[in-house]
């Protein structure tokens, strides 16, 4: 079967919708034509000249990386820095560059879940769920047609709450209306008051599906004029947010845990605050720069918080309440490329998928 680049992109953005990326981010297709046929895919943490060259040598025309090569606007392409050189090389050689960054950080089965799996955490969950990412739809359907409309809304993505699907709330009542002379009523007659036995349907859905849900409603609703209410909810979306927290199978003493961490994440060094007297059982994680989640980690009851890019004075904020471990940005997210291969290989069985062999870490240790 032939796949186009847009097929891969469509799948990835159903897995980690671009709507969930942070405002500063630049996830998505950076170079390339989405309608080109996929010849091969290389998965990487970073987009660099070396990774693009690797794609050329491997006969691949799509690089999927966690970190975008372009964060800010580019006004010139003269090759004066590594960003411009990478983009130029990709364009010259028809290599598509696709980034899946903070949107993959923020979904439940994303970057932080992969870290949790590396550490074998039990029942991991989002550390800091995001708010205002859910809508509630209320609409009114003739009683004998409500099931058909409800099924269509479910098919479009409404009614999913955690591990439950088909979630709704139904209320029976009567709807009244008077069709004008210009109306084309499904029920009743022009100019005459009508009372219809109806069900009010209430369903929740993620905000990025808003247009799809409303289009579906208007397509399948039997009435000429569709009455509905749409509410943005303050509820936390437990499936979208920053970081992750879970428990080890058994508690460990501080030094024992540090040895376990180094082995599980293949680390050379760990920068950490003072070890506490109590054993480490609950573990909070955030790939990349995650110190903004320190208070959330404390609130979760975590004994240790594992992240990267912590500044000197930020280590003081542990305040003898939690152990902070800085394992390095590259080291915290390197398994993301394996995650990408995992999710793609399960859904695209006959495309060439590769893990980059290039070590893109700009930091070395002695």
PyMOL commands that set and color helices and strands:
alter all, ss='L'
color gray80, all
select helices_A, chain A and resi 5-15+18-20+49-58+82-92+102-106+111-118+143-156+207-220+254-264+291-299+312-318+329-333+336-345
alter helices_A, ss='H'
color red, helices_A
select strands_A, chain A and resi 28-31+41-44+62-65+96-99+122-131+134-142+169-178+193-206+228-233+236-252+271-272+280-289+304-308+323-326+353-355
alter strands_A, ss='S'
color yellow, strands_A
deselect
rebuild
show_as cartoon
